Amino acid sequence: MSEFEFERGEILTNLTLLEDHADKFQCPYCMEKHASKIIGYAEEIAMGGEDVEQMKRLAEDARKWRRQIQGAKEHSHHSHNPIRGRTCAKLEKCVRQVKAKQKCPKSEWGTREDCVNPYAVCRASVKCA
């Protein structure tokens, strides 16, 4: 068993979650988080001396994905999916409705029952095709 089995498992988990978020939810915030985790785990394995070149390539690929995701977030008011190139108007409509209804600042999301993270609520209830 490799010294880095945990990290390899986390890379696989985050690759799967990145794909799920790209295909099903079109959530750039989650996609960015999973890409960042892939970078961290790949770099950790490379620094430990295992599969150095492969892990460096994976980390660089994940950095490119993260830059694409960040660029899409900055240039779009829709839930744009830079990996798949789609938007989900239903998700954005839901987010706008939740934000308007609760009227609490982002800094308070999740701190009380009447102030939720609209992206989390909408991703859980809206399916984007």
C-alpha positions in Angstrom: 0.0 0.0 0.0 1.3 3.4 -1.0 2.1 6.1 1.6 -0.3 8.3 -0.3 -3.4 6.1 -0.6 -5.6 8.7 1.3 -4.5 11.5 -1.1 -5.1 9.3 -4.2 -8.5 8.5 -2.9 -9.3 12.2 -2.4 -8.1 13.0 -5.9 -10.5 10.4 -7.3 -13.3 11.6 -5.1 -12.8 15.2 -6.2 -12.5 14.3 -9.8 -15.8 12.5 -9.6 -17.4 15.5 -7.7 -16.0 17.9 -10.2 -17.5 15.9 -13.1 -20.8 15.7 -11.2 -20.9 19.4 -10.6 -20.0 20.1 -14.2 -22.7 17.7 -15.6 -25.6 18.0 -13.1 -25.4 21.2 -11.1 -23.3 23.7 -13.2 -22.0 25.2 -9.9 -18.8 27.1 -10.5 -18.2 27.6 -6.8 -18.2 23.9 -6.1 -16.3 23.1 -9.2 -13.6 25.6 -8.2 -13.4 24.0 -4.7 -12.9 20.5 -6.1 -10.3 21.7 -8.6 -8.4 23.3 -5.8 -8.5 20.1 -3.7 -7.2 18.1 -6.7 -4.3 20.6 -7.0 -3.4 20.3 -3.3 -3.5 16.5 -3.2 -1.6 16.1 -6.4 1.1 18.4 -5.3 1.4 16.6 -1.9 1.9 13.3 -3.7 4.5 14.8 -6.0 6.4 16.4 -3.1 6.5 13.0 -1.5 8.3 11.6 -4.5 5.6 9.4 -6.0 4.5 9.7 -9.6 6.1 13.1 -9.7 5.6 13.9 -13.3 2.0 12.5 -13.5 1.0 14.4 -10.4 2.6 17.7 -11.6 0.6 17.3 -14.9 -2.6 16.6 -13.0 -2.0 19.7 -10.7 -1.4 21.9 -13.8 -4.5 20.6 -15.5 -6.6 21.3 -12.4 -5.1 24.8 -12.3 -6.2 25.4 -15.9 -9.7 24.1 -15.0 -9.8 26.4 -12.0 -8.8 29.4 -14.1 -11.5 28.6 -16.6 -14.0 28.3 -13.8 -12.9 31.6 -12.2 -13.1 33.4 -15.6 -16.6 32.1 -16.1 -17.7 33.3 -12.7 -16.3 36.8 -13.4 -17.8 37.2 -16.8 -21.2 35.7 -16.3 -24.3 36.4 -14.3 -25.5 32.9 -15.1 -24.4 29.6 -13.7 -22.0 29.1 -16.6 -20.3 25.7 -16.8 -16.9 26.4 -18.4 -16.0 22.7 -18.6 -19.2 21.7 -20.4 -20.1 25.2 -21.8 -23.7 25.3 -20.6 -25.7 27.6 -18.4 -28.7 26.7 -16.2 -31.3 29.5 -16.2 -33.5 27.5 -13.8 -30.7 27.4 -11.2 -30.0 31.1 -11.5 -33.7 31.9 -11.2 -34.0 29.9 -8.1 -30.9 31.6 -6.5 -32.4 35.1 -7.3 -35.7 34.1 -5.7 -34.1 32.7 -2.5 -31.8 35.8 -2.2 -34.8 38.2 -2.7 -37.0 36.3 -0.2 -34.5 36.1 2.6 -32.7 39.5 2.2 -29.7 38.7 4.3 -26.1 39.4 3.4 -23.8 36.7 2.1 -21.7 36.9 5.3 -24.7 35.6 7.3 -25.6 32.7 5.0 -25.9 29.5 7.1 -25.7 31.3 10.4 -29.4 31.1 11.2 -32.5 29.1 9.9 -34.0 32.0 7.9 -30.6 32.9 6.2 -29.5 30.0 4.0 -26.9 29.6 1.2 -29.2 30.0 -1.9 -26.7 28.1 -4.1 -26.8 25.1 -1.8 -30.6 25.2 -1.5 -31.1 25.5 -5.3 -28.5 22.9 -6.2 -30.3 20.5 -4.0 -33.7 21.2 -5.5 -33.2 22.2 -9.1 -32.0 19.8 -11.8 -30.3 21.3 -14.8 -30.3 19.2 -17.9 
